[in-house]
């Protein structure tokens, strides 16, 4: 079952989703996610094919509140949500790009859109510009929606993987 506005309000009141920059945006059937000011770029591109996951060298960039990160056509970057999520054991989430951005071929979470029960941290967004346009990504811009799904029963052990408690965009490990 997808949660709607009354249940989303309850989730926000229980601090399942928090934001240090203002109130959490509750939408009709989702919670709005906004870009943080942190970006991660891969700086190592192996010449030979490899089997993932593989830890690659990355460069982290933090920009000021009035700055922007320029994403060129066909560009890719890891970003993260301003919001921190503490996913309950009886729920999971899915992330979807905001419609206006998707219509411009700017995608978030093109690869991994699920938030597992028990996950805690900011959500890493794999951002891909599939267009022929240059985009300026600004901290605080509405970027994606987080949909909550109630499980038929809670899981006993929540997510405890390598990306638990990430508070920066986290590259492949």
C-alpha positions, -999 to +999 in steps of 0.1 A: +000+000+000+013+034-010+010+060+019-009+092+012-011+126+029-024+116+064+001+088+068+029+110+054+021+137+080+024+110+107+057+099+093+071+134+094+058+139+129+077+107+139+109+122+124+112+094+098+121+122+074+138+153+087+154+184+072+178+209+087+169+236+061+131+239+067+099+219+070+097+186+052+075+189+020+046+166+021+030+161-013-002+142-023+014+107-021+050+114-015+076+134+004+096+160-016+133+156-018+157+185-024+193+186-035+220+190-009+251+211-016+274+180-020+284+163-052+306+134-059+324+128-093+343+097-103+379+106-112+391+071-120+380+054-152+396+020-155+408+011-190+398-025-187+363-038-180+356-048-144+329-066-124+311-042-100+311-032-073+345-018-073+357+012-053+368+039-077+385+072-069+361+101-064+363+138-059+338+154-035+326+190-041+307+211-017+292+243-031+278+274-013+240+280-010+240+306-039+263+285-062+253+259-087+268+227-100+269+227-138+259+193-154+268+191-191+249+172-217+253+134-211+269+143-177+266+122-146+271+130-109+263+116-075+243+140-053+223+135-022+191+147-006+190+175+020+165+153+039+176+126+063+156+094+062+151+068+091+131+042+073+109+022+097+111-016+096+075-018+083+081+004+053+103+009+022+106+038-001+110+044-038+125+075-053+112+091-085+125+122-104+102+152-103+081+153-135+093+186-149+130+175-146+123+141-161+106+157-191+139+176-196+158+142-195+173+150-162+170+118-141+176+110-104+179+074-093+179+060-128+195+028-113+188+023-076+156+039-064+147+018-034+152+027+002+152-005+023+136-009+057+159+002+084+180+025+062+193+057+080+210+086+062+207+110+033+197+094+000+224+093-027+209+103-060+225+091-092+219+121-114+221+117-152+216+144-178+204+125-209+196+157-227+216+180-250+212+209-225+234+222-198+218+222-163+227+242-132+219+221-101+213+243-071+212+234-034+177+232-022+160+227-056+131+202-056+145+172-073+127+140-065+098+124-046+101+097-020+071+073-020+065+052+011+052+016+008+038-002+039+050-038+041+026-066+049+046-072+081+078-055+095+112-071+088+131-083+118+165-070+107+167-037+088+192-027+062+228-029+075+248-027+043+278-007+032+258+025+026+241+027+060+244+061+077+257+079+046+254+117+049+273+125+017+269+113-019+285+078-017+302+062-046+303+026-055+320+004-028 
